[in-house]
Amino acid sequence: MLELDFTAETLPPAIRRLFELNGYDVRENIHIHGAQVDLIAESKASPFAPTIYIEATIEYVSNTKYAKDLTKFALLQKQDASCVCLLISSNGFTAEVRERATATGIKTMTYAELFRSFEKFSYYVDRILEDRELKQFENSYEEPFFDDSNGHERATDWIMSWASDNSTDRRWIIVLGEYGTGKTALTQVIQRRLVEKYRKSPDEPIPLRIELRDFSRQFDSRTLLHHFLDTNGLTHISIDFLLQLIRTGRVILLLDGYDEMAQFLNTRERRACLSALADLASGGAKGVLTSRPNYFTESEEFHVFEALYKMFKDNEYYISKSDEGYLETERRVDIAVTRLLLNRFERVLQDLSPVQTLALVERKLKDDLVGQGIVISILKSVFRTVAGENRSLSGKPVIITYLLDLIDELKAQPEEEMNGNPRVLGEWVIYKMIIDRLMLRDQKRTPGIEPKIRRACLHQLAIILSQRDVRIATDSIFYSIIDQEFRAYLRVLDADHRVSERISLFENLRSSATLTRSTENSQAGWAFSHNSLREYLVAEYFIGKCRAKDFPDIKVPISEPMKSFVASMDRSVIESCINSITAVWPYREAKPSLGTYVCLLWEAFGRLGDGQKTDSVLKKFGGGDLLLDSIRVQEISFNINNLSSNKISINMRNSEASRLSFGALDLSNSAFENSLLDSILFYDCNLTSSSFDGALIYECDFSNCVFDGASFKALAEKPCIYVSINGSRVYLEGDSAAGYLKYQGAIVDEIDDYFVYGHHPKFDIVAKILEKLAEQPLREIRGLTQRGVARDDPPFAREFVDFMIRKGMVEVIRAEAVRTTPIGRELVSEFVHERLPEPFSEFLEQRR
């Protein structure tokens, strides 16, 4: 709600800020012809715009108050006939004053009215509420439920109630749900209902719905808002004004598809984007963020974000002066990210219940009993096998929607459709059936393209739309696919016929039943009607290539739904893929793309049964050894649930690996030499005698690892790692990271002991004592041993001072004071220059 509780001191600055945010130069308390004017606003955009003279009051304006301002305004109007005289009250006007002001050419507005006059969201509001498809969709919307540890409630009711709650907690809601559970549909319905409330009462917050899938690069908050304004016809609203709306609670952010954005980003880019979202959340803004579960619920994800640099902030960890500026910047970023991630409230969106599913089908096909029976029969057969048990997918909205849309095709040949299919349909079979039927619709409409070639075109389109920075299929993308897939056919045509045929093929392909019209940044194009269709087609393409022992080097993210589709394939198909990979595995150095197929089949490896585990399949590739060298792999998890044992010795030499998890495994004697390791989770691992020589280690989590004899020599770049110190996760890089590894027992390149023993739990006490002696050679013993950080352990501090006395580094001047000797001054000077003399190293080593 808009804040209206002003004082005489706070109202004028608030008005001034409002005008400045909307392109005005504003001056305060200006004397003109003997009259003092509270504010004068002049447009920056137009030098011919009239000057606005403003009087501000917190009084409820009656005739008495108005008479005083009328005299002042009359003088101003006489001097400048084109000016605008504006009287603003935070508490309103009598009807008589409004009438008199209108008659004399003076505008009267409350602060709330002024604020709303600048919002100018009418085009956006009209577009949302007049969208016929969205209105029809809402009218037939089957309300989903949240079902989690926080309760079982209708999702839309709960979010609408939350949106009206102005309490300070639960500012951010993260809605989690598998693919096809209706997360996007939920944000669309919520957007429409909130806009409807806003139209009825402009004091209500207005929703800004932003599809994060449109961003495949790192962004900041202003870029995100520019995108919203540009794509919603609101370029007349300034970014600064929109930010002000957000931070005063006038806006609710609906951010859809975090996972679809994050799959293209590395860990630091993800963190930067979360920082941008956190920046929008500053000042008490509210928002809803949707995502698939794997991006926000696994504990591994939080290792990247929570409490970074906390120990530096709390002065529990010694850092050099040169690092402080960088770390302070990182600390501010981390505070914002932590606020977004940890000051949130998580809800889990569920599939429709059997009762809801039946009601939806009956409502959509109310006059078609035969159709109802066919759809319900198919839905009752759709399952996913998890841990040996079948889990029903009959309530997944995306599957229900496509089956309802395909009812005519299903009714035409229902027996053939089910003929030869198992009684239990997996996701692979049901999606194949959906796409086959959509293609059959295309074939009946335009039979000119053979089904096999049409499928190949859809495969190519799915691959292209899965790549970074490609969100919609433009005309040029379609024509490039046509030129590739119809090359032989087009080559034999004469020039004129070739042009007309290309246009005909383009019209045919873009009207595919699997696609929908899309607009991004005002650029028209096409996209798959649901992401899961695109993901299935990509998986189908890769599996076809795999079975043919053809492994093209195509770089696209392998998503969780893709893995789930493939894991539901018939066992014989999975085994065929395994045999194909095994056959070419000895040549993997020339085929790094083999890793893509390993990632795609990862879940399938664990569902073969007969006691086989994922590592059993991987060892089959390597002839009995766990060989994952010279390939690219990402987004897979090694854990005791999919391995025969928690002890594995893995060879990942010369590989590119990102976002893998080895949490709590015994990886002793493993090999990671010359690999690119990006955001790998090694926390709680035993890395004894493992080798990382020559590797590039970026943002990897080594918390609580055993490093005895592990080698980290000749690294490609200085490492960037996360570790656990005194129960808090800390980010280390460069010499500090290498020093930590050596301190924990690893072998590293030559490095000064300063960076090694900097990780000793008492190092900060030693450091502070030496710093004080460097600043002033004569010091009170009590000050060195009982003040500042020395208070954490006075006996240790006194022991170190006594050590320096014994070694002749300091001498006792009187009972309570010491002074550095020439030898001591030289050693202290070395320390100040980030070199740790051997006597200090020995002292700390003896007290580990």
Summary of the structure (lengths in Angstrom):
residues: 848
radius of gyration: 33.7
end to end distance: 57.9
largest distance: 105.9
contacts: 2660
relative contact order: 0.05
helix: 49%
strand: 18%
